[in-house]
Amino acid sequence: MDMTMTHDHRFWDRIAPRYFKSPISKPDIYEEKLRRTQQYLTQDMDILEFGCGTGGTAIRHAPHVSHVHALDISQNMLDIAAGQVANAGVDNITFERADTADFDAPEGRYDAVLALSHLHLLKDPAAAIVKARGLLKPGGLFISSTVCLGDKWSGFRLFIALGRLILVFPLVRTFKAEWLRKQVTDAGFEILDDWQPGKSPAVFLIARAR
Ligand SMILES: C[S@@+](CC[C@H](N)C(=O)[O-])C[C@H]1O[C@@H](n2cnc3c(N)ncnc32)[C@H](O)[C@@H]1O
């Protein structure tokens, strides 16, 4: 896909090798999110992942579904992901370089849409949730894990904004968990699982399209 390179594209391309090598910060929480997700997955499902990064989660879910279509704006992330898929011997994942905001597919195409550590990085997270609803079949699942920095100390939010100003950080939106839940329900979902482990600012949601 032809895409203009923005600061964010370059940021994610630059950090892709480091992102890949850095260990998952809380493996037990990550495993629990996989487990909660896989409770809802079935072998006939066609799933879409926004902002798949280096493909680790797509690879873990692929054996439980029919197909995973995994998107990311960073070609470097996708190149690493493709290498991982080859090593894992999985053959039901398709990667595509795409911005979540621009991705287009027929309405009602997917059984599940995943957005993990992703919505807070978008200019318009609410639009991405509405897009996910449109792409899902009735009863389809929207599964997200989202850092909600709006609930954090305002000095921390200032730090994020300054980092963005001097272009060392990518775009990071700082909304509250309550705002996120409202966007999900307003878009036409019923929240089935709402998990905020410990003091983490990340909210894990599994929601069903009404
Ligand atoms: C924090 S990483 C999370 C990756 C993966 N979902 C995970 O949980 O490990 C965020 C990913 O979103 C991608 N990304 C950022 N903005 C994007 C956008 N507008 N459209 C698609 N992908 C985007 C980045 O390239 C990066 O791979």
The ligand as an SDF file (V2000), in Angstrom:
LIG
                    3D

 27 29  0  0  0  0  0  0  0  0999 V2000
    2.5620   -0.8140   21.1460 C   0  0  0  0  0  0  0  0  0  0  0  0
    2.6100   -1.6350   19.6010 S   0  0  0  0  0  0  0  0  0  0  0  0
    1.5160   -3.0060   19.8910 C   0  0  0  0  0  0  0  0  0  0  0  0
    1.7670   -4.1280   18.9410 C   0  0  0  0  0  0  0  0  0  0  0  0
    0.9220   -5.3800   19.2240 C   0  0  0  0  0  0  0  0  0  0  0  0
   -0.4930   -5.1490   19.0550 N   0  0  0  0  0  0  0  0  0  0  0  0
    1.2150   -5.9050   20.5960 C   0  0  0  0  0  0  0  0  0  0  0  0
    0.2960   -5.9470   21.4300 O   0  0  0  0  0  0  0  0  0  0  0  0
    2.3860   -6.2530   20.8530 O   0  0  0  0  0  0  0  0  0  0  0  0
    1.5900   -0.5960   18.5940 C   0  0  0  0  0  0  0  0  0  0  0  0
    1.5950   -0.9910   17.1270 C   0  0  0  0  0  0  0  0  0  0  0  0
    0.6160   -0.1650   16.4670 O   0  0  0  0  0  0  0  0  0  0  0  0
    1.1600    0.2100   15.2060 C   0  0  0  0  0  0  0  0  0  0  0  0
    0.4740    1.4470   14.7960 N   0  0  0  0  0  0  0  0  0  0  0  0
    0.5950    2.6810   15.3260 C   0  0  0  0  0  0  0  0  0  0  0  0
   -0.2480    3.5230   14.7200 N   0  0  0  0  0  0  0  0  0  0  0  0
   -0.9160    2.8170   13.7750 C   0  0  0  0  0  0  0  0  0  0  0  0
   -1.9320    3.1150   12.8360 C   0  0  0  0  0  0  0  0  0  0  0  0
   -2.4150    4.3460   12.7160 N   0  0  0  0  0  0  0  0  0  0  0  0
   -2.3960    2.1170   12.0460 N   0  0  0  0  0  0  0  0  0  0  0  0
   -1.9050    0.8540   12.1510 C   0  0  0  0  0  0  0  0  0  0  0  0
   -0.9300    0.5060   13.0180 N   0  0  0  0  0  0  0  0  0  0  0  0
   -0.4460    1.4730   13.8210 C   0  0  0  0  0  0  0  0  0  0  0  0
    2.6510    0.3680   15.4560 C   0  0  0  0  0  0  0  0  0  0  0  0
    3.4150    0.2790   14.2850 O   0  0  0  0  0  0  0  0  0  0  0  0
    2.9190   -0.7620   16.4280 C   0  0  0  0  0  0  0  0  0  0  0  0
    3.2940   -1.9370   15.7610 O   0  0  0  0  0  0  0  0  0  0  0  0
  1  2  1  0
  2  3  1  0
  2 10  1  0
  3  4  1  0
  4  5  1  0
  5  6  1  0
  5  7  1  0
  7  8  2  0
  7  9  1  0
 10 11  1  0
 11 12  1  0
 11 26  1  0
 12 13  1  0
 13 14  1  0
 13 24  1  0
 14 15  1  0
 14 23  1  0
 15 16  2  0
 16 17  1  0
 17 18  1  0
 17 23  2  0
 18 19  1  0
 18 20  2  0
 20 21  1  0
 21 22  2  0
 22 23  1  0
 24 25  1  0
 24 26  1  0
 26 27  1  0
M  CHG  2   2   1   9  -1
M  END
$$$$
